[in-house]
Amino acid sequence: MDKFVWKLARRAIAIHEKLIEFYGEPIWHDPMPPVHELVCTILSQNTNDKNRDRAFNLLRDKFPTWEEVRDAKIEEVIEAIRPAGLANQKGPRIQQALKSITEERGDMDLSFLKKMPVDEARNWLTKFNGVGPKTAAIVLCFSLGMPAFPVDTHVYRVTGRIGLRPEKMTVEQAHPHLESLFPPETYYAAHLNIIRLGREICTARRAMCEICPIVKLCDYGRKRMEIGE
């Protein structure tokens, strides 16, 4: 690790510790089975949590098993998930992923991924259309307890403002970059607390640096407070 990255890693740990002081340790939710999380995360793309949850529940109500989703008429799947938006894209992606998993594994139990090295497991998931680094990381981290750091819109924006990643780094590049900065045991809490910071204080519309618990560790915040904006 070069000196610059080492300094960033030390700052990442300090930010994590400050957010733990401010928000507390996030409570580990009861994990959904990996295939549930996979479908739910595909539904979450380009929409909010409320619409995602509504679509997921409607899908489960109409098709109580994933085998039924897999084998249903695609028009019925699309109609069930319409509240999540982009249903014409998400429906075929979900159904094709379920079909491909069954063809390769014989069933839809993804618990075998936990026995793989995390990079192997990530590569296995991202071979499916519609499953990118964020979706794979969420399945690995939240369902399987594996060391993956999901980078969503909030995490990407906030880490850019803080200065934990280069300004022009892509979302895809940000996943391995942030994983290299935060210790693996902090991924879950750091991910959730940065999201909370992005929703409540470091919002897309306005960064409320005057009440931010990590302003002294933030490039944008320090500069903004110095010039009295």
Secondary structure as UniProt FT lines:
FT   HELIX           3..23
FT   HELIX           34..44
FT   TURN            45..46
FT   HELIX           49..62
FT   HELIX           66..71
FT   HELIX           74..80
FT   HELIX           82..84
FT   HELIX           87..105
FT   HELIX           111..115
FT   HELIX           118..126
FT   TURN            129..130
FT   HELIX           133..138
FT   HELIX           139..143
FT   HELIX           153..162
FT   TURN            167..168
FT   HELIX           171..181
FT   HELIX           184..186
FT   HELIX           187..200
FT   HELIX           209..211
FT   TURN            213..214
FT   HELIX           215..217
FT   HELIX           219..226
FT   TURN            227..228
//
